Amino acid sequence: MEGISLAGEQDTQSPGVEPFAAKLAGLGRPLTRGRTTILQVNLGPLCNQLCRHCHLDAGPHRTESMSLESMEQVISFSASSKPQVVDITGGAPELNPHLSYLIRSLSALVPRLMLRTNLTAMAEAEAPALIRVLGENRVVLVASLPSWNPGQLEAQRGKGILEKSLRMLRMLNQAGYGMPGSELELDLVSNPTGAFLPPAQEKAQERFRQELERRWGIRFNRLFTFANVPLGRFRSWLVSKGNYEGYMKRLATAFNPCTLEGLMCRNLVSVSWEGYLFDCDFNLSLGLPLGGKPLHISQVTEFPIPGTPIAVADHCYACTAGSGFT
């Protein structure tokens, strides 16, 4: 697509499974927007890690990062569209030199401001100063921690990652994040380490809470478990291992129509590091723009109206498998 830089467009259909669009058509349930309340801002695929499950192929080899000009456009759009939540993600958003400015600017405009972190990137962004900015602006932290098990975590993220992650979690706890009685919210996200579905969220949360507190004295608020989306580096890994078709069949078999109403794409718009709009971060990775053609955030002042169609492809099975990705 002219004017849009992507992690690499991939096929939208998968062998051995019914196309997701056909699945919805058979149910008579096209996927359309409700009231959009969340603006997700992807600051770019620059990252300090090379996680195997990454749907964006983010890593140190990527140089794309949102410019200050694009941030100003995001701030202007937030002022006019009035989202209830702004969700800042990447890559590793901490590596963008303008992150603190973006946080301070948005905190005055939106009721809830979130930052997705892999934890270790904070150390590369002068953690104490950043944590102070996060706390002062009541930013909700959503920290990726695939496993409390050292072997599983490092198989997905590399050696030494557990200790770095624990160090940051301790610093966040010391700042009040995740602690009882504190207003500073620290949530964790866990993804499976291979080509299988995540465990039940409630049971996984209980286990994480027990192990993190017993082993290291770490506290947090909630744990979310999500299936890995077969895009980017994770798709390449599946293909290299001969597991892509089997994984897609597993996702399609676990399709749960009850998840459709609560899908995040029904009330979220994602903006890329270049300022282009998508229905979600996964469509951003795949190159499926909101509305079917490139639309820049500088061209709009409001969110799409309810009933607007959402672009779908077979990766959507990951968001609708089991308990879903809501």
Buried (B, 14 or more C-beta within 10 A) or exposed (E): EEEBEBBBEBEBEBEEBBBBBEBBEEEEEEBEBBEBBBBBBBBBBBBBBBBBBBBBBBBEEBEBBBBEEBBBBBBBBBBEBBBEBBBBBBBBBBBBEBBBBBBEBBBEBBEBBBBBBBBBBBBEBEBEEBBEBBBEBEBBBBBBBBBBEBEBBBBBBBEEBBEBBBBBBBBBBEBBBBBEEBEBBBBBBBBBBBBEBBBEBEEBBEBBBEBBEEEBEBBBBBBBBBBBBBBBBBBBBBBEEEBBBEBBBBBBEBBEEEBBEBBBBBBBBBBBBBBBBBBBBBBBBBBBBBBEEBBBBBEBEEBBEEEBBBBBBBBBBBBBBBBBBB
